[in-house]
């Protein structure tokens, strides 16, 4: 349970930091009026990918309820895949170390 709460607060922090940034996408990933339709969270597979996958879905559901936006959680195939997905704006929230964020940005 503590892991879910920690991941939830991490997601909120990541969304807050993402909202402060600028987007190279012409419509900001949402509709023309600036409304976000969907947020994708990316996770790096660690020791037990099944355990992460079980944690991702409830976190995405709760975050979606709180933000009133569809939130999709994806467990990526590797650390590099998450960095590439963030760099190409396919994933908006990534749970990765700071250097990985710098590479993705």
C-alpha positions as CSV (number, residue, x, y, z in Angstrom):
1,X,0.0,0.0,0.0
2,X,2.9,2.4,0.8
3,X,4.3,1.8,-2.7
4,X,1.0,2.8,-4.3
5,X,0.8,6.0,-2.2
6,X,4.4,6.8,-3.0
7,X,3.8,6.2,-6.7
8,X,0.7,8.3,-6.6
9,X,2.4,11.3,-5.1
10,X,5.3,10.9,-7.5
11,X,2.9,11.0,-10.4
12,X,1.3,14.2,-9.0
13,X,4.8,15.7,-8.7
14,X,5.7,14.6,-12.2
15,X,2.5,16.0,-13.7
16,X,3.1,19.3,-11.9
17,X,6.6,19.5,-13.3
18,X,5.4,18.5,-16.8
19,X,2.8,21.2,-16.7
20,X,5.4,23.9,-16.0
21,X,7.4,23.0,-19.1
22,X,6.9,23.9,-22.7
23,X,5.8,21.6,-25.5
24,X,7.3,21.4,-29.0
25,X,4.0,19.8,-30.1
26,X,1.8,22.4,-31.8
27,X,-1.4,21.5,-29.8
28,X,0.3,20.5,-26.5
29,X,-0.8,16.9,-26.8
30,X,-4.4,17.9,-26.3
31,X,-7.2,19.5,-28.2
32,X,-7.1,22.9,-29.8
33,X,-8.5,24.6,-26.7
34,X,-5.5,23.3,-24.7
35,X,-7.5,20.6,-22.9
36,X,-5.6,17.4,-22.3
37,X,-7.4,14.3,-23.4
38,X,-5.0,11.6,-22.3
39,X,-1.9,11.2,-20.2
40,X,0.5,8.3,-20.6
41,X,2.7,7.2,-17.7
42,X,5.8,5.1,-18.4
43,X,7.5,2.8,-16.0
44,X,10.9,1.1,-16.3
45,X,10.7,-2.6,-15.7
46,X,12.6,-3.5,-12.6
47,X,13.1,-6.8,-10.7
48,X,9.5,-7.9,-11.0
49,X,7.6,-6.6,-14.1
50,X,4.4,-8.4,-13.0
51,X,4.4,-6.5,-9.7
52,X,4.9,-3.2,-11.5
53,X,2.1,-4.0,-13.9
54,X,-0.3,-4.7,-11.0
55,X,0.6,-1.4,-9.4
56,X,0.4,0.7,-12.6
57,X,-3.3,0.1,-13.2
58,X,-4.7,1.2,-9.9
59,X,-2.4,4.2,-9.9
60,X,-3.5,5.2,-13.4
61,X,-7.2,4.8,-12.4
62,X,-6.9,6.9,-9.3
63,X,-4.9,9.6,-11.0
64,X,-7.4,9.7,-13.8
65,X,-10.2,10.1,-11.3
66,X,-8.5,13.0,-9.6
67,X,-7.5,14.8,-12.8
68,X,-10.7,13.9,-14.7
69,X,-8.5,12.9,-17.6
70,X,-7.9,9.4,-19.1
71,X,-4.5,8.1,-17.7
72,X,-2.8,5.1,-19.3
73,X,0.0,3.3,-17.6
74,X,2.6,1.5,-19.6
75,X,5.5,-0.7,-18.4
76,X,8.1,-0.2,-21.0
77,X,10.5,-2.8,-22.4
78,X,13.6,-1.1,-21.1
79,X,15.0,2.1,-19.6
80,X,16.0,3.3,-23.1
81,X,12.5,2.7,-24.5
82,X,11.1,5.0,-21.8
83,X,13.6,7.7,-22.5
84,X,12.9,7.5,-26.3
85,X,9.1,7.5,-25.7
86,X,9.4,10.6,-23.5
87,X,11.6,12.3,-26.0
88,X,9.1,11.7,-28.8
89,X,6.2,12.8,-26.6
90,X,4.5,9.4,-26.6
91,X,4.8,9.3,-22.8
92,X,4.1,12.4,-20.8
93,X,5.1,11.1,-17.3
94,X,8.1,8.8,-16.8
95,X,9.3,7.2,-13.6
96,X,13.0,7.4,-14.2
97,X,16.1,9.0,-12.6
98,X,17.0,12.7,-13.2
99,X,19.6,12.0,-15.9
100,X,17.1,9.9,-17.9
101,X,14.8,12.9,-17.8
102,X,17.5,15.2,-19.1
103,X,18.2,12.8,-22.0
104,X,14.4,12.5,-22.7
105,X,14.0,16.3,-22.6
